[in-house]
Every structure is written in structure tokens, then in C-alpha cells.
Amino acid sequence: MLKDVIKVLIVDDSAIVRKIFTEELSREPEIEVVGTAPDPYIARDKIVKLKPDVVTLDIEMPRMDGITFLKKLMKYYPLPVIIVSSLTSEGGKLALEAIESGAVEVLSKPGAAYTVGHMKQQLADKIRAAARARVARYDDHEVSDGACVKISGHALKETTNKVIAIGASTGGTEALKKILVQLPVTIPGLVVVQHMPPKFTTAFAERLDGLCAIEVKEALDGDAVLPGRALIAPGNYHMLLRRSGARYYVTVKTGPMVCHQRPSVDVLFESTAEYAGPNAVGVILTGMGSDGARGMVKMRQAGARTIGQDEASSVVYGMPKEAAKAGAVEREVPLGHIAREIMNAL
């Protein structure tokens, strides 16, 4: 349950970033910055002394890099960590490594330190999500059980007119990995929205492509939705499903944020309801907020099969909960069973 006041420790080697983060977050009534640290050694001592609920952590720091520190922290003193990384391809790869090492969220740092204040709402929202997160969730046997066993796809060779739409946020990168590595190359095409910044989605898609039997790529406008292919919505762009005859494809475009998100799960799900209807399977995974609930309602009304991740296996049981409350979820199952549930729905 979310605490009345969330205690935050800011770890960043930039004095300007530490100052601006402290000033901006101090304006949030339910967030208290209890301390700052310029490097992991000082951070270690302050974590023990101040017992923060959430830590924001830069990756590139002196004396010890953020990834090394994170791994030590999650081994000996696990708590929710938000990675704040530069908006570069290399930063995206490091951020993914951080998530695999136990971080619950990533946030892109602006190019100039003085623009960090523009991140205020994003940072505050991610801190609230992190405060609800179950850290070290992926060590649990329920989540990892059978996660790397690929499922036979012989029964799917004639189901190429199907589409699988998946939405996720906090904790979703690892959840998606555990689902996608199980899927056979005969699986119908997948369209995926994971709340992540630009560049990070590029690295995320490349990482999954190297792990999965199916092809995984960051979506480009006009990309075809094909069997054995998963398209990941690029950061800061909405992705919509479209259909031309028997051919599914995606459009990628800008536009207003929906549920404070771009890409938005609602945008993807609503377009999937319109263009795929009963030929679709919708899956909503771990994440904070309500993005995806409205769209999944429309999917179910259009005849789609719908699946939600259960509370016990969710890092943050927000998005699946809201979808279930709205009556959009047909089947709610643990993360380790979702790939099989997708196959059953098909």
C-alpha cells in the first residue's frame, strides 16, 4: 500500500541535477527528498541511515558506476530504484541492463542539466509507481517457473489473421521478455506498447530480438504485422493497428498524450478493437495507472479475447486492476502462465 509520504534519495554526480530534482519534488505534497548523494559510496551510507522508500539513480558516476551499485544494492538491501539515464543509444542499453538487474523504472535525462525541471511530472509519477512496486519480484518461483520453455506452434499455422495486442508499464520490460521468449515463430503478429522513453525502446526491441525465436523490432510507420513478428511502439509515439484487406499494418504518429502516456496502450487497444475485432487477443500487464482499461473494454465489446496479469505476479497491480474493475479482463492469470493463455485464446 502506498505510504502517506514517499521518502526519496537522489543519487547523481551533477550538483545541478540534485538541486533541481530536490526543488521540484519538494513541491509534491506526498514526496519528501530525505537526502542526495554524488556517488554510490555516499549513497550506500545514506540508504542505511535514511531508509528511503525510493532511490533515483544515475548510471554514469565516479568511483562506481550505477549498474554495479544497483546489483550490490538489490542483493543486500533491495528497494525500488528508478534509473535516470542519458537519452542515447548507449544509455538505453545500460538502462535495460539496470532493469534486468532489478530497477523498476527508467527515465530519460534531458540533454542539458538546467532542463531537468521539465521532467517534474514524469519523475513524480514514476516515484509514485516505484513506491508501490514489489522489488525482486522476478526471483519468485511463480513468475520464473517455465518462463524459458518455448511452446509448440503446430496448431497456429492457419491463424495468420489473428493479432495479439499487449500493453505494459512499470515492470513490463521483464514481464514482456518472459512472455515473448516462450512464443513460437508461428505465433500471429504482435503489437506491443511498453511505456518507455525514446532510444530505450530501440534498445529494448534489439535486446528481445536477440533472445526470442520470433522477430522483435521497434515499429516504423507502415510496418506489416506478420506471424512470428512483434512490433514495439517507439518511445514518444503512439502506435495504431490498421488493416487493408487481409493485411494488418501499423501507423506510428505523434499526438496528445493519453492517460499521461505516449505511446498509450488505450490508443493501441482501441485501434485493435476497430480493425481486428474478434480476431484479436488483448493482454494487459503490470503497470501503474489506468492506461489500457478503456481500450480493453472496447476490445472485449468487439469480441476479442482478453487476458490480465494477476496481482501476485505484477510489480505494480495498477493497469491490470483497472481493466479488471472495468469488466474488460476475461481471464486473469500469473505472468508465468500468460504465454500459454495466449495460445489457448488463439
N, C-alpha and C positions, 0 to 999 in steps of 0.2 A: 504494500500500500504506500502511496506517495506521502512523504513526510510533509509537515506544515512548512518547514524551511529546509531547503536543499543546500547543504554545505559544499562549496566548490573550492578546489585548489587548482590554480592556473600554473602550468609548467611551460615556460617559453624563455628562450635565451634573449629575446628582444624586450628591453625595458619599456619601449613604447607600446608594444602589444600587451604586455602585462598591465600597464597603466590603463589603456583603453578598455580592455576586457573587464577590469575591475570596476571602472567607472560605469560602463554600460550595464553590466549585470547587477550592480548595486541598485539600479533603478527598478529592478524586478522585485516586487514585494516578497515573493516566496523563495528567492535565491539569495544566498549570503556567500560572498567570497571570503573565505576564512584565511586565505594566505596565497602567496605566489612563490615561485621558485625559478631561478635562472638555469638550473641544470638538475639532472636526476639525483645527484648525491644530496643536494639540499632538499629536493622533493621527497626523497626517502625519509629523511628525518621529520619533515613537516607532516607527512602522511601518518606516521606513528603518533606524533604529538597532537595533531588537529583532528584526526579521524574524519576526513571529508567523505561526503556521500558520492561525489563525482569528481573526477580529475580530467582536466583538459590538457592534452599532451602534444607538444610539437615533436616532429620526427628528427629534424636535423638540429642537434645541440652539441655543445662542447662537453668534453670529458667522458660522456657516454651517450650513444645515440638513443633515440626514443624507442626503437624496436627492442634493443637489448634490455632497456629498462622495463619496458612493458612485459616482456617474457618473465623477468625476475619477479615483477610485481604480481602477475597473475599466478605465479607458482607459490609465492609465500604470503601474499596479502591481497587476494583478489577483490577488486571493486570496479564499478563501472568507469570506463575510460573512453573519452572522446578524442579522436585523433584530429589535430588541426594541421593540415599539410599544404604545401605549395601546389598551385594549380598547374602542374606539369605532368608529362607522361611518367617520368621517374617518380614523382610524388605520388601518382596514382598507384603505381606498382608497390611502393613502400606502404601505402595506406592499406592495400589489400593484404599484405603480409602482416600488418598490425591487426587487422580484423581476424585473420586466421590465428593470431597469437592471443586473441581474447578481447580486443577492443570492441565496443558495441556500436560506435558510430564514427563517421568521418565527416569532416567539414573542410572546405577549401579555403585557404588563406588568401586574401586579396594580394595583388602584386605589390602594393605599397602599404607600409605599416599604418599610415595615417588614415587609410580607408577601412581599417578593421572595424570601426564603429558601424559600418553599413551591415555587418554581419549580425547585429544585435538580436533580431528576432529569430533568425536561424539558430544561433548559438543557444539562446534561451530555450527554444523548443527542443533542441537536441539534449540539453541538460535535463529537462523535464522527462524526456523519454528515457534517458540513461538512468535516472533515479528510480525508474520502475523496472529496469532490466534485471533479469536473472543472470548474473555473471557466472562464467564457467558452465553455462547451460549445456554446451556440446560435449561435456565429459560424461553426461548422464547416459546410462545404457539404453534408455528408451529412445533417445534421439539417434544414437550411433548404430543401434542394432540393425544389421543388414544393410547399412547405408551404402555400401560399395558393391552390392550384388546386383549386376545388371539383370533386367527382366527380359525374358524371351519375347520377341516381337512377331512371331509367326502369324498370330491372329490379326495383325494390323495391316497386312499388305494391301487390303482393299479399302482402307479407311482414310484415303488421302483427302477427302472432302471435309474432314474434321479440322478444328482449330482448338488449341489449348491456350488460354489466356491466364497469366499468373501475375499477381501483384504482391509486393512486399516492401517493407521499410526496415526499421531497426531490427537487426539480427537476420535480415533476409539474405544477405550475401552468402552466409554459411548454409542457411536453410535451402536456398536455391541450388547450391553446389551438391548438397546431399540428395536432392531430388533428381537433378539432371544427370548425375553420373550413373544413375540406375536405368536410364531410359535407353531403349534400343534404337538403332538407326531407322527402323521402320515406323517410329512414332510420328503421328501427324505433326504439322508445323506448330511451333510455339511462339507466342508473342509475350514479352515479359517487361513489366515496369518494376524497377527497383529504385527507390529514392536514393540517388547518389549525385554528386556534382559532376560537371563535365570533366573529361580526361580520366576520371576514376571509372566511369562506365566503360571506357575503351579498354583500360587495363583489366577490368573485371571480365569483360567478354573474352579477351585474349586468354586470360587465365583459365576460364571454364572450357574454352575450346581445346586447350591442351590436356584437360582432364577427362572430357566426356567422349563417348562414342559418337554422339551427334555433333553436328557443326553448331558452334555458337559464335555469333558476330554482333557487333554493335550495328543497329539498324541504320540504313541510309534511306532517304526518301525514294519510294518506288520499289524497294526490295520485295521480292516474292516470298510468300510464306509457303515453305516446301516441307515435305516429310523429311524427318531427320535434321531439321534446322531450327534453332532457337534464335530469335531476334530480340536483342536487348535495347530498350529505348535509350537514346543518348541523353546524358545529363543536360538539363535546362531546355529540353524539347519534349513536347507531347508526341505520343505515337498513337495512331488510329488505324484500325483494321478497315480495309476496303475490299470490294470484290468486283471483278469484271468477268462475267460468265462463270466458269468453273474455277477461275484463278483468284486466289487471295493474294493481296499485297498490302503494304503499309504506307501511310503517309507520315512524314515527320515534319513538324512545324512548330513555330513559336505560338504565343498566345498568352492570355492571362493565366495566372496560377489558379489551380482548382484545389480546394482544401489545402491551401498554402503550399501546393506542390506543383512542380513542373520538372519531369513528367508526372502526370497524375494517373493513378490506377482507375479512377472513375472515367476519365476520358477514354482509356483503352477499353474498359469493360462495356461502356455504353455503345461504342462503335462495334464491338464484337457482338453485342446483343442485336444490333441493327442489321449487320451484314452476314453473321453466321447463324444466329438464332439457335435452333435445336441442334445444329451441327457443332456447337461449341461446348467446351468444358472450361469452367472458371475455377481458379484456385486463389484463395486469399491467405497470405502468410503473415507471420509475426510483424508487428509494427505499431507505432503509436498513432492515435487519431482515428478518423473515420473514413479516410480516402479508400474508395473501393466499395463501400457498403451500398451506396446508391446505385452504382453501376452493376453490382452483382444482383441487386433486386431486379433490375431490368433484364439481365441475362436469364435469370430464373423465370421471369414472366414470359420471356421469348422461347422458353423450352429447353434452355441449356442445363446441363448437369453442373452442380456447384459443390465445391469442397472447401472446408475451412480448417486451418490448423488449430489444434486444441490448446487449451490454456497451459497445461502441464509442460508442453514442449515448446511453447512460444517464449522468446526472450522478452517480448512485451506483448501482452494479450490485449491489444487495443483494436486494431483493424479487424481481426477475425471476430472479436467480441461484438463490435458494432454491426458487422454484417450478419452475425447470428441473431442479434436482437431485432434486426430489421426483417428477419424471416428469409434471408437470402441464401443461407447455407443449408444445403440438402444433407450433407454428411460432414461431421466434424471428427477428425482423426489425428493421432500423433504424427509428428513430422516423419518419423521412420516408416510410416505406412502410406504416405501421400502418393508416392510414385505408383504403388500397387493400386491405390484407389483411383488414380487417373486411368490406369489401364482397364480397371473394372468399368469405369464410366464410359469408356470408349466401346 
